[in-house]
Amino acid sequence: MTKAAVVILAENESHADYGRLANALEAAKEFAENDDELEVIFDGAGVQWIPELEAESSDYHDLYAAVREHVSVCDYCASAFEVSEAVDAAGLERLAEYDGHPSIRSLVDDDYEIITF
């Protein structure tokens, strides 16, 4: 079975950022539809997407909803980018295994392919 971790680092400022988000969610959806082991991690500036994606009016809400059960968020970055309330309201898991951030090493150690957007 394939194991993939899609890490979304792109901020939400430009047309290109929206393209990276769409590509990340499409890739994640493909893994999810094939019952692969999947982690979708919003990290760095990527955590800023959560408030928008949780809104049903977002153009990307349905795509996000298709993989939402696999979504987690960097604990440190949620605070740093001031989206903690949105992350908590969404009930998303916060990752803080390594100095307050997700442990990418642990994913590699568990044989996940790491794909960054």
C-alpha positions as CSV (number, residue, x, y, z in Angstrom):
1,M,0.0,0.0,0.0
2,T,1.2,3.5,-0.8
3,K,1.8,5.9,2.1
4,A,1.8,9.6,1.2
5,A,2.2,12.8,3.2
6,V,1.0,15.9,1.3
7,V,2.5,18.9,3.1
8,I,0.9,22.3,2.1
9,L,3.3,25.2,2.8
10,A,2.0,27.6,0.2
11,E,0.5,30.8,1.6
12,N,-2.8,32.2,0.3
13,E,-1.7,35.4,-1.3
14,S,-1.4,34.9,-5.1
15,H,-2.9,33.1,-8.0
16,A,0.0,30.7,-8.0
17,D,-0.6,29.9,-4.3
18,Y,-4.2,28.9,-5.1
19,G,-2.8,26.7,-7.9
20,R,-0.5,24.9,-5.4
21,L,-3.4,24.4,-3.0
22,A,-5.6,23.0,-5.7
23,N,-2.8,20.6,-6.9
24,A,-2.1,19.5,-3.3
25,L,-5.7,18.7,-2.6
26,E,-6.2,16.9,-6.0
27,A,-3.1,14.8,-5.3
28,A,-4.4,14.0,-1.8
29,K,-7.8,13.1,-3.1
30,E,-6.3,10.7,-5.6
31,F,-4.5,8.9,-2.7
32,A,-7.7,8.9,-0.6
33,E,-9.8,7.5,-3.4
34,N,-7.3,4.6,-3.7
35,D,-7.5,3.8,0.0
36,D,-3.8,4.7,0.5
37,E,-2.4,5.8,3.8
38,L,-2.6,9.5,3.6
39,E,-1.6,12.5,5.8
40,V,-2.4,16.0,4.7
41,I,-0.4,18.5,6.8
42,F,-0.9,22.3,6.7
43,D,2.4,23.7,7.8
44,G,4.2,27.1,7.7
45,A,2.2,29.8,5.9
46,G,-0.1,27.0,4.6
47,V,-2.0,27.0,7.9
48,Q,-3.6,30.2,6.8
49,W,-5.8,28.2,4.4
50,I,-7.9,26.6,7.2
51,P,-10.4,29.4,7.8
52,E,-11.0,29.8,4.1
53,L,-11.3,26.0,3.4
54,E,-13.7,25.5,6.3
55,A,-16.1,28.0,4.7
56,E,-18.6,26.3,2.5
57,S,-18.5,29.3,0.2
58,S,-14.9,28.6,-0.7
59,D,-14.2,27.5,-4.2
60,Y,-12.0,24.7,-2.7
61,H,-14.3,23.6,0.1
62,D,-15.6,20.5,-1.6
63,L,-12.1,19.4,-2.6
64,Y,-10.9,20.0,1.0
65,A,-13.9,18.2,2.4
66,A,-13.0,15.1,0.3
67,V,-9.7,14.7,2.2
68,R,-10.6,16.5,5.5
69,E,-10.4,13.3,7.6
70,H,-6.7,13.2,6.8
71,V,-5.9,16.8,7.6
72,S,-3.8,18.0,10.5
73,V,-2.1,21.3,11.2
74,C,1.3,22.4,12.6
75,D,0.6,23.5,16.2
76,Y,3.4,26.1,16.2
77,C,2.4,27.6,12.9
78,A,-1.3,27.8,13.7
79,S,-0.3,30.1,16.6
80,A,2.4,32.0,14.7
81,F,0.0,32.8,11.8
82,E,-2.9,33.5,14.2
83,V,-5.3,30.9,13.0
84,S,-5.5,28.9,16.2
85,E,-9.2,29.7,16.8
86,A,-10.1,28.5,13.3
87,V,-8.1,25.3,13.7
88,D,-9.7,24.6,17.0
89,A,-13.2,25.4,15.8
90,A,-12.7,23.0,12.9
91,G,-11.6,20.3,15.4
92,L,-8.4,19.6,13.4
93,E,-5.5,17.7,15.0
94,R,-2.5,19.8,15.8
95,L,0.9,18.3,15.3
96,A,3.8,19.2,17.6
97,E,6.1,16.2,17.7
98,Y,9.3,18.1,17.0
99,D,9.8,21.5,18.7
100,G,6.2,22.3,18.2
101,H,6.1,21.3,14.6
102,P,5.1,18.1,12.7
103,S,7.9,15.5,12.6
104,I,8.8,15.0,9.0
105,R,11.5,12.5,10.1
106,S,8.9,10.3,11.7
107,L,6.9,10.2,8.4
108,V,10.1,9.3,6.5
109,D,10.9,6.6,9.1
110,D,7.3,5.2,8.6
111,D,8.0,5.0,4.9
112,Y,5.8,7.9,3.8
113,E,6.5,9.6,0.5
114,I,6.7,13.3,1.4
115,I,5.1,15.6,-1.3
116,T,5.3,19.4,-0.7
117,F,3.3,22.1,-2.2
